[in-house]
Amino acid sequence: MSQSTFEIFSEKFLINHKQVTVGKWFGLESLNLNGKPFAAFFQGELVFKIGAEKIAQILSQYPGAKLFDPSGRDRAMKDWLQIPAGFENDWSQLAESALSFLISASSQTATPAKKKAIKSAPKKTTPAKKKKVASKKKSAPKSKKAVAKKKSVKAKKAVKAKPKKSAPKKKVAKKKTSLKKRKK
C-alpha cells in the first residue's frame, strides 16, 4: 500500500467535507478537523479514532485489524483502530464514523460558561528582606602577635587535615566577631 492510496482517499473525502484538512500528526499524513486528527496513514494501513465502544463492535468484522500501537511495545493508543489495506472500500464509512466521534467528543468537552470575575482586594506584597552580608573592612596593620597567632591557628587546622565543610555565612560572621573580641 502506498502513500498515493491515502492521497486518493483523502481527496475524495475532502470533496464531501469542506471543514476537514490534511495535515501531519506524529509525522504521519492525517485528516484533521480543527487541527485534531481523526484518521491517519500508518504502514500502508489507515488508522481511525472511532472510540472504544465502536472498536468493540467492529473489530471482529475486519480480520487483521488491531488497536493502533505506533511504538510496537503493546501500548495501544486509546480509541484508535488500525484497519488493513484489504478493507479499502470501507475506509470512507470508517472515516465518517471517526469524524462523527471527534465532533461528539469535542462537543462534550466544550468549555463551560465563564464565571463572573470576583474582584478581591489586592494582595499586599512585602519587599523581600535583604540578607546581611558581612563586609570586609580594611584595618590598620596587625601586630606581630596577632599575625603569629593567626599562623599558629592555621597550622593547627592543617595538622588535623579534616575535610573542609562549607559553613553557613552566619557562623563565619560569628567566628570573625569572636576573633575580634580575643584581640582586645
C-alpha positions as CSV (number, residue, x, y, z in Angstrom):
1,M,0.0,0.0,0.0
2,S,1.5,3.3,-1.0
3,Q,1.1,6.9,0.1
4,S,-0.7,7.7,-3.1
5,T,-3.6,5.5,-1.9
6,F,-4.1,7.7,1.1
7,E,-3.8,10.8,-1.0
8,I,-6.6,9.5,-3.4
9,F,-8.7,8.5,-0.4
10,S,-8.2,11.9,1.4
11,E,-9.0,13.9,-1.8
12,K,-12.3,12.0,-2.2
13,F,-13.1,12.6,1.5
14,L,-12.2,16.3,1.4
15,I,-14.7,16.9,-1.5
16,N,-17.6,15.9,0.7
17,H,-16.2,17.5,3.9
18,K,-15.0,21.1,3.4
19,Q,-14.1,21.6,7.1
20,V,-11.7,18.7,7.1
21,T,-8.0,19.4,6.3
22,V,-5.0,17.3,5.5
23,G,-2.1,17.6,7.9
24,K,0.7,15.9,9.9
25,W,0.3,14.0,13.1
26,F,3.4,12.5,14.7
27,G,5.0,12.7,11.2
28,L,2.1,10.8,9.6
29,E,-0.3,12.1,7.0
30,S,-3.6,12.7,8.6
31,L,-7.1,14.0,8.2
32,N,-7.9,16.8,10.8
33,L,-10.9,18.7,12.0
34,N,-10.0,22.0,13.6
35,G,-6.4,20.7,14.0
36,K,-7.4,17.5,15.7
37,P,-6.6,14.2,13.8
38,F,-9.3,11.6,13.3
39,A,-7.7,9.4,10.6
40,A,-4.0,8.8,9.6
41,F,-2.0,6.7,7.2
42,F,0.5,4.3,9.0
43,Q,2.5,1.5,7.5
44,G,0.2,1.1,4.5
45,E,-2.9,0.9,6.6
46,L,-5.4,3.5,7.7
47,V,-5.9,4.4,11.4
48,F,-9.1,5.8,12.7
49,K,-10.1,7.4,16.0
50,I,-13.6,5.9,16.5
51,G,-13.9,5.3,20.2
52,A,-13.6,2.2,22.4
53,E,-17.3,1.2,22.0
54,K,-17.2,1.3,18.2
55,I,-13.9,-0.6,18.2
56,A,-15.5,-3.4,20.3
57,Q,-18.4,-3.6,17.9
58,I,-16.4,-3.7,14.6
59,L,-13.1,-5.4,15.5
60,S,-14.4,-8.8,14.6
61,Q,-15.6,-7.6,11.2
62,Y,-12.1,-6.8,10.0
63,P,-9.6,-9.6,10.2
64,G,-6.1,-8.2,10.7
65,A,-7.4,-5.0,12.3
66,K,-5.7,-4.1,15.5
67,L,-5.5,-1.4,18.1
68,F,-3.2,1.3,17.0
69,D,0.2,0.9,18.6
70,P,2.8,3.0,16.8
71,S,5.5,2.1,19.3
72,G,5.1,-1.6,18.9
73,R,5.5,-2.2,22.6
74,D,1.9,-3.2,23.5
75,R,0.9,0.3,24.4
76,A,-2.1,0.9,22.2
77,M,-3.5,4.4,21.8
78,K,-6.9,4.8,23.3
79,D,-9.9,5.0,20.8
80,W,-7.7,4.3,17.7
81,L,-8.1,1.3,15.4
82,Q,-5.7,0.3,12.6
83,I,-7.6,-1.1,9.5
84,P,-5.6,-3.2,6.9
85,A,-5.5,-2.0,3.2
86,G,-7.6,-5.0,2.2
87,F,-10.7,-3.2,3.5
88,E,-10.0,0.0,1.5
89,N,-13.7,0.0,0.4
90,D,-14.8,0.5,4.0
91,W,-12.4,3.4,4.7
92,S,-14.9,6.1,3.8
93,Q,-17.5,4.7,6.1
94,L,-15.0,4.4,8.9
95,A,-13.7,7.9,8.3
96,E,-17.3,9.1,8.7
97,S,-17.6,7.3,12.0
98,A,-14.3,8.8,13.1
99,L,-15.4,12.3,12.1
100,S,-18.7,12.0,14.0
101,F,-16.8,10.6,17.0
102,L,-14.5,13.6,17.0
103,I,-17.4,16.0,16.7
104,S,-19.3,14.4,19.6
105,A,-16.2,14.2,21.8
106,S,-15.3,17.8,21.2
107,S,-18.9,18.9,21.9
108,Q,-18.8,17.0,25.3
109,T,-15.6,18.7,26.3
110,A,-16.7,22.2,25.3
111,T,-15.6,24.9,27.6
112,P,-18.1,25.7,30.4
113,A,-19.5,29.2,30.6
114,K,-17.2,31.7,32.1
115,K,-17.8,32.6,35.7
116,K,-18.1,36.3,36.7
117,A,-14.8,37.6,37.9
118,I,-14.9,38.4,41.6
119,K,-12.9,41.5,42.5
120,S,-10.8,40.9,45.5
121,A,-8.7,43.3,47.5
122,P,-5.2,43.4,46.0
123,K,-2.8,41.3,47.9
124,K,-0.2,43.2,49.9
125,T,3.2,42.3,49.0
126,T,6.1,42.8,51.3
127,P,9.5,43.5,49.8
128,A,12.0,40.7,50.1
129,K,14.3,41.0,53.0
130,K,17.9,41.6,52.1
131,K,20.5,39.3,53.5
132,K,23.1,41.0,55.7
133,V,26.5,40.4,54.2
134,A,29.5,41.0,56.4
135,S,31.7,43.5,54.6
136,K,35.4,43.3,54.9
137,K,36.9,46.5,56.3
138,K,40.4,47.4,55.8
139,S,42.0,47.9,59.2
140,A,45.3,49.1,60.4
141,P,48.3,46.8,60.1
142,K,48.1,44.0,62.5
143,S,50.6,43.5,65.3
144,K,53.2,40.8,65.2
145,K,51.4,38.8,67.9
146,A,48.1,38.7,66.0
147,V,49.9,37.6,62.8
148,A,51.8,34.9,64.7
149,K,48.6,33.7,66.5
150,K,46.8,33.5,63.1
151,K,49.6,31.4,61.7
152,S,49.5,29.0,64.6
153,V,45.8,28.6,64.2
154,K,46.2,27.8,60.5
155,A,49.0,25.3,61.3
156,K,46.8,23.5,63.9
157,K,44.0,23.3,61.3
158,A,46.4,21.9,58.7
159,V,47.6,19.2,61.2
160,K,44.1,18.0,61.8
161,A,43.5,17.6,58.0
162,K,39.8,17.4,58.2
163,P,37.8,17.7,55.0
164,K,36.6,21.2,54.5
165,K,33.0,21.8,55.3
166,S,31.1,24.8,53.8
167,A,29.8,26.6,56.8
168,P,26.8,28.9,56.6
169,K,27.7,32.6,56.4
170,K,26.3,33.3,59.8
171,K,28.8,31.0,61.5
172,V,31.6,32.6,59.6
173,A,30.5,36.0,60.8
174,K,30.4,34.8,64.4
175,K,33.9,33.5,64.1
176,K,35.2,36.8,62.9
177,T,33.4,38.5,65.8
178,S,34.9,36.2,68.3
179,L,38.4,36.7,66.9
180,K,38.0,40.4,67.2
181,K,37.0,40.0,70.9
182,R,40.1,37.9,71.6
183,K,42.3,40.6,70.2
184,K,41.0,43.2,72.6
